[in-house]
Amino acid sequence: MSHFYARNKPLWDELDQLVQRARRSPRDLEPAELERLDVLYRRVAVHVAQAGTRSSDRQLQQYLNGLASAAHSVIYLPPQQSMFRGAWTFVNEGFARLIVRNWRFHAASAALLIAGALLAFFASLSDPVAAYALMPAGDPRQPGASRDQLIEVLRSGREKGGGDKFVFASFLFSHNLKVGIMALGLGVLAAVPTIFLMILNGMILGSFIAVHYRAGLTTEMWAWILPHGITEMGAIILCGGIGLKLGQAVVSPRMLTRTESLRRAGIEAGAMTIGVAGMLVAAASIESFLRQSHLSTDGRLVFAAASGVFWILYLAHGAIRERRSRWREEMLALSAEDLASAFLPAGKA
């Protein structure tokens, strides 16, 4: 076994160094080093079997077992991190990557909401009765309301104190979270309720826009709704998207059982709920404190534009991180296939 030890010791040392570096900071490893780590781990796994069958050297066997276990934990197990670091990782990229991975469902959810809004907008313009049917009962912003009445509602709440605004923000958060959870959770019913909820939310928005459009308050209305609405409606759209994903898991589980398909979709639904809750906290705070402030119409529109740019950049960041992650997984899979081919007899690769 001395020849076996001398021939392979440099490989073991190299693997040990890569494992130590990966434990300190996994992101410091280059793609080529990650590929090399995978190759060396698989070779050492073979050496473990060889040492166990050909040698009685317990020290060598323990050393190789320990080295293989350490490499396995680096490659296959998620790195241990503190709760705060895990929360930061989720906020920084995890939530964005989750959105990007399910972008088709979110796009379908947005399409349903926009379709409902357009339908209600044109229906309300052609027949005010449609707006009466869609606007909440008791809301003063109804068809036929004067321009002054609508402006009064749009500018209401600006004299409230911080305590009152905080209470209002809490109410908004709880209400919006309930709507979002309904759109998300009811996806298990083949996503049928989710579809209706997204269309209904869009129709309420469309009728609201039509009432202010008739009164010639389009700009002020958008300045009223967009600063918080971009984040708030974005969160609702994401809930609808995950609801559609849950519906697909029930209707079309593919090669999985429905239980397993729903369980996997449910994991992402739970993580999405955490991210959406954060978005709704931000939206409620903006709606209560910024919307009910004396900020000018132009200032509100600038804030809304900045909010939109922020979310675009955040999703772009998530797309980049997700693409890099998939590329690394593909590289590791390819290296594993190459190594397996090397160990197979000729003609069986």
Phi, psi and omega per residue, in radians:
M1 nan -0.152 -3.132
S2 -1.117 -0.650 3.098
H3 -1.151 -0.702 3.100
F4 -1.055 -0.741 -3.129
Y5 -1.176 -0.837 -3.088
A6 -1.132 -0.638 -3.099
R7 -1.240 -0.609 -3.002
N8 -1.816 -0.174 -3.099
K9 -1.014 -0.709 3.098
P10 -1.045 -0.631 3.108
L11 -1.164 -0.704 3.136
W12 -1.127 -0.732 3.122
D13 -1.110 -0.709 3.135
E14 -1.116 -0.745 3.120
L15 -1.132 -0.718 3.141
D16 -1.064 -0.719 3.132
Q17 -1.137 -0.728 3.122
L18 -1.135 -0.691 3.125
V19 -1.115 -0.754 3.136
Q20 -1.108 -0.715 3.112
R21 -1.161 -0.703 3.141
A22 -1.143 -0.616 3.121
R23 -1.198 -0.625 3.133
R24 -1.246 -0.809 -3.103
S25 -2.774 1.660 -3.092
P26 -1.011 -0.541 -3.078
R27 -1.259 -0.243 -3.129
D28 -1.328 -0.309 -3.115
L29 -1.340 2.304 3.083
E30 -1.311 2.794 3.118
P31 -0.946 -0.697 3.122
A32 -1.139 -0.608 3.113
E33 -1.246 -0.626 3.060
L34 -1.108 -0.728 3.100
E35 -1.112 -0.733 3.124
R36 -1.129 -0.669 3.102
L37 -1.045 -0.747 3.137
D38 -1.139 -0.767 3.140
V39 -1.080 -0.824 -3.120
L40 -1.124 -0.659 3.118
Y41 -1.060 -0.765 -3.109
R42 -1.200 -0.600 3.075
R43 -1.171 -0.723 3.126
V44 -1.159 -0.578 3.076
A45 -1.068 -0.652 3.057
V46 -1.181 -0.702 3.140
H47 -1.119 -0.596 3.097
V48 -1.054 -0.800 3.137
A49 -1.145 -0.696 3.138
Q50 -1.149 -0.751 -3.139
A51 -1.154 -0.589 -3.132
G52 -1.228 -0.516 -3.083
T53 -1.724 -0.393 -3.033
R54 -1.955 -0.169 -3.055
S55 -2.334 2.607 3.040
S56 -1.824 0.188 -3.128
D57 -1.345 1.765 -3.086
R58 -1.154 -0.599 -3.141
Q59 -1.117 -0.752 3.136
L60 -1.129 -0.742 3.136
Q61 -1.096 -0.759 3.129
Q62 -1.139 -0.692 3.135
Y63 -1.090 -0.820 -3.117
L64 -1.183 -0.678 3.084
N65 -1.064 -0.767 3.129
G66 -1.119 -0.707 3.141
L67 -1.163 -0.752 3.125
A68 -1.139 -0.693 3.123
S69 -1.130 -0.729 3.137
A70 -1.109 -0.743 3.127
A71 -1.161 -0.684 3.120
H72 -1.062 -0.751 -3.122
S73 -1.150 -0.586 3.115
V74 -1.212 -0.698 -3.046
I75 -1.393 -0.759 -2.937
Y76 -1.857 -0.369 -3.104
L77 -1.752 2.457 3.084
P78 -1.113 2.450 -3.140
P79 -1.112 2.437 3.098
Q80 -1.233 2.407 3.125
Q81 -2.646 2.780 -3.115
S82 -1.211 2.851 3.137
M83 -1.047 -0.691 -3.114
F84 -1.210 -0.672 3.112
R85 -1.189 -0.668 3.090
G86 -1.112 -0.700 3.111
A87 -1.126 -0.722 3.128
W88 -1.137 -0.714 3.118
T89 -1.069 -0.699 3.127
F90 -1.140 -0.776 -3.133
V91 -1.184 -0.720 -3.048
N92 -1.215 -0.746 -3.087
E93 -2.516 -0.469 -3.049
G94 -1.056 -0.805 -3.129
F95 -1.154 -0.740 -3.140
A96 -1.120 -0.708 3.128
R97 -1.164 -0.635 3.095
L98 -1.090 -0.724 3.104
I99 -1.116 -0.793 -3.099
V100 -1.114 -0.709 -3.129
R101 -1.063 -0.508 -3.083
N102 -1.964 0.530 -2.982
W103 -1.095 -0.525 -3.136
R104 -1.138 -0.714 3.117
F105 -1.170 -0.710 3.134
H106 -1.181 -0.633 3.091
A107 -1.131 -0.701 3.103
A108 -1.142 -0.689 3.103
S109 -1.099 -0.767 3.108
A110 -1.111 -0.671 3.131
A111 -1.111 -0.684 3.115
L112 -1.121 -0.772 -3.132
L113 -1.131 -0.784 -3.132
I114 -1.138 -0.704 3.114
A115 -1.076 -0.750 3.097
G116 -1.106 -0.698 -3.141
A117 -1.134 -0.766 -3.138
L118 -1.148 -0.726 3.132
L119 -1.051 -0.835 -3.110
A120 -1.219 -0.622 -3.130
F121 -1.065 -0.905 -3.095
F122 -1.259 -0.565 3.091
A123 -1.169 -0.677 -3.135
S124 -1.225 -0.585 3.094
L125 -1.201 -0.642 -3.110
S126 -1.462 -0.462 -3.114
D127 -2.554 1.781 -3.117
P128 -0.982 -0.413 3.119
V129 -1.059 -0.574 3.124
A130 -1.097 -0.686 3.112
A131 -1.165 -0.677 3.083
Y132 -1.036 -0.675 -3.105
A133 -1.226 -0.469 -3.039
L134 -1.710 -0.598 -3.111
M135 -1.228 2.497 -3.126
P136 -1.020 2.475 3.126
A137 -1.091 2.412 3.132
G138 1.508 -0.145 3.110
D139 -1.296 2.212 -3.125
P140 -1.201 -0.240 -3.106
R141 -1.528 1.297 -3.124
Q142 -1.997 2.806 3.044
P143 -0.967 2.360 -3.115
G144 1.700 -0.224 3.082
A145 -1.132 2.467 -3.115
S146 -1.289 2.860 3.118
R147 -1.038 -0.724 -3.126
D148 -1.136 -0.679 3.111
Q149 -1.108 -0.738 -3.135
L150 -1.176 -0.718 3.114
I151 -1.100 -0.670 -3.140
E152 -1.072 -0.709 3.117
V153 -1.221 -0.743 -3.134
L154 -1.067 -0.557 -3.073
R155 -1.790 0.156 -3.116
S156 -1.290 2.735 3.056
G157 1.486 -0.018 -3.058
R158 -1.298 -0.326 -3.139
E159 -1.658 0.008 -3.127
K160 -1.175 2.637 3.080
G161 -1.397 3.007 -3.107
G162 -1.082 -0.630 3.139
G163 -1.116 -0.789 3.132
D164 -1.119 -0.675 3.133
K165 -1.183 -0.611 3.114
F166 -1.149 -0.752 3.103
V167 -1.083 -0.732 3.132
F168 -1.118 -0.697 3.117
A169 -1.095 -0.691 3.116
S170 -1.101 -0.727 3.114
F171 -1.107 -0.783 -3.128
L172 -1.084 -0.738 -3.126
F173 -1.085 -0.848 -3.103
S174 -1.105 -0.696 -3.141
H175 -1.157 -0.848 -3.102
N176 -1.167 -0.630 3.123
L177 -1.140 -0.662 3.116
K178 -1.097 -0.762 3.112
V179 -1.091 -0.775 -3.133
G180 -1.119 -0.769 -3.124
I181 -1.138 -0.639 3.096
M182 -1.099 -0.807 -3.139
A183 -1.096 -0.618 -3.127
L184 -1.354 -0.937 -3.011
G185 -1.190 -0.623 -3.112
L186 -1.259 -0.020 3.040
G187 -1.077 -0.413 3.136
V188 -1.153 -0.282 3.083
L189 -1.581 0.894 3.137
A190 1.050 0.333 3.072
A191 1.189 0.101 -3.131
V192 -1.109 -0.844 3.098
P193 -1.090 -0.602 3.124
T194 -1.076 -0.766 3.127
I195 -1.043 -0.812 -3.135
F196 -1.145 -0.673 3.139
L197 -1.140 -0.717 3.137
M198 -1.156 -0.728 3.103
I199 -1.130 -0.737 -3.134
L200 -1.096 -0.784 3.101
N201 -1.048 -0.696 3.094
G202 -1.135 -0.661 -3.124
M203 -1.201 -0.661 3.074
I204 -1.095 -0.744 3.108
L205 -1.109 -0.757 -3.120
G206 -1.107 -0.712 3.124
S207 -1.207 -0.625 3.091
F208 -1.077 -0.774 3.132
I209 -1.124 -0.704 -3.107
A210 -1.112 -0.689 3.138
V211 -1.054 -0.772 -3.111
H212 -1.339 -0.528 3.089
Y213 -1.114 -0.715 3.112
R214 -1.079 -0.596 -3.093
A215 -1.523 0.009 3.140
G216 1.268 0.546 -3.115
L217 -2.007 0.611 -3.046
T218 -1.078 -0.860 -3.079
T219 -1.103 -0.833 -3.121
E220 -1.168 -0.571 3.105
M221 -1.125 -0.788 3.121
W222 -1.153 -0.620 3.081
A223 -1.176 -0.447 3.112
W224 -1.372 -0.679 -2.975
I225 -1.697 -0.569 -3.002
L226 -1.204 -0.702 -3.092
P227 -0.930 -0.762 3.094
H228 -1.684 -0.437 -3.023
G229 -1.180 -0.568 3.137
I230 -1.054 -0.808 3.135
T231 -1.291 -0.736 -3.084
E232 -1.165 -0.873 -3.140
M233 -1.202 -0.546 3.042
G234 -1.052 -0.738 3.123
A235 -1.121 -0.732 3.129
I236 -1.126 -0.700 3.102
I237 -1.078 -0.728 3.120
L238 -1.107 -0.705 3.086
C239 -1.087 -0.738 3.088
G240 -1.087 -0.674 3.127
G241 -1.100 -0.767 3.119
I242 -1.202 -0.585 3.039
G243 -1.045 -0.719 3.087
L244 -1.148 -0.638 3.102
K245 -1.127 -0.749 3.084
L246 -1.090 -0.678 3.109
G247 -1.095 -0.713 3.102
Q248 -1.130 -0.656 3.124
A249 -1.064 -0.556 3.129
V250 -1.420 -0.800 -3.038
V251 -1.347 -0.701 -3.052
S252 -2.357 1.365 -3.126
P253 -1.312 -0.125 3.128
R254 1.089 -2.158 -3.051
M255 -1.435 -0.067 -3.106
L256 -1.735 2.842 2.951
T257 -1.268 2.788 3.131
R258 -1.080 -0.651 -3.141
T259 -1.088 -0.824 -3.121
E260 -1.197 -0.708 3.115
S261 -1.074 -0.749 3.139
L262 -1.216 -0.598 3.120
R263 -1.119 -0.772 -3.131
R264 -1.143 -0.745 3.108
A265 -1.151 -0.598 -3.137
G266 -1.141 -0.549 3.101
I267 -1.085 -0.806 3.119
E268 -1.212 -0.574 3.103
A269 -1.107 -0.712 3.117
G270 -1.111 -0.774 3.113
A271 -1.134 -0.683 3.130
M272 -1.103 -0.651 -3.140
T273 -1.062 -0.677 3.127
I274 -1.102 -0.828 3.137
G275 -1.126 -0.726 3.130
V276 -1.112 -0.689 3.116
A277 -1.043 -0.701 3.085
G278 -1.103 -0.722 3.107
M279 -1.093 -0.702 -3.106
L280 -1.248 -0.539 3.029
V281 -1.096 -0.795 3.119
A282 -1.097 -0.757 -3.117
A283 -1.128 -0.727 -3.141
A284 -1.140 -0.677 3.121
S285 -1.142 -0.745 3.124
I286 -1.135 -0.772 -3.101
E287 -1.119 -0.649 -3.088
S288 -1.405 -0.784 -3.017
F289 -1.628 -0.746 -3.100
L290 -1.446 -0.774 -3.125
R291 -1.095 -0.670 3.139
Q292 -1.647 0.766 3.086
S293 -2.100 3.106 -3.137
H294 -1.644 0.329 3.098
L295 -1.090 2.443 -3.089
S296 -1.201 2.876 3.112
T297 -1.046 -0.768 3.113
D298 -1.088 -0.726 3.116
G299 -1.082 -0.673 3.114
R300 -1.150 -0.721 3.135
L301 -1.179 -0.635 3.082
V302 -1.119 -0.761 3.106
F303 -1.071 -0.728 3.126
A304 -1.087 -0.739 3.118
A305 -1.103 -0.731 3.113
A306 -1.109 -0.674 3.097
S307 -1.095 -0.760 3.109
G308 -1.098 -0.745 3.119
V309 -1.098 -0.716 3.124
F310 -1.008 -0.831 -3.099
W311 -1.203 -0.588 3.081
I312 -1.118 -0.812 3.136
L313 -1.150 -0.649 3.136
Y314 -1.109 -0.766 3.120
L315 -1.210 -0.625 3.079
A316 -1.101 -0.725 3.079
H317 -1.054 -0.764 3.116
G318 -1.103 -0.681 3.128
A319 -1.121 -0.713 3.128
I320 -1.135 -0.802 -3.136
R321 -1.118 -0.678 3.134
E322 -1.174 -0.695 3.121
R323 -1.140 -0.735 3.113
R324 -1.104 -0.717 3.139
S325 -1.102 -0.754 3.127
R326 -1.159 -0.646 3.128
W327 -1.110 -0.723 3.110
R328 -1.127 -0.715 3.121
E329 -1.104 -0.703 3.122
E330 -1.148 -0.685 3.112
M331 -1.107 -0.743 3.117
L332 -1.138 -0.678 3.129
A333 -1.153 -0.718 3.119
L334 -1.132 -0.717 3.136
S335 -1.146 -0.613 3.102
A336 -1.156 -0.698 3.115
E337 -1.146 -0.703 3.121
D338 -1.099 -0.723 -3.127
L339 -1.188 -0.695 3.121
A340 -1.105 -0.685 3.117
S341 -1.112 -0.610 -3.122
A342 -1.182 -0.510 -3.097
F343 -1.606 -0.231 3.130
L344 -1.401 2.581 3.060
P345 -1.080 2.725 -3.131
A346 -1.052 2.373 3.126
G347 1.617 -0.138 -3.133
K348 -2.026 0.088 -3.124
A349 -1.210 nan nan
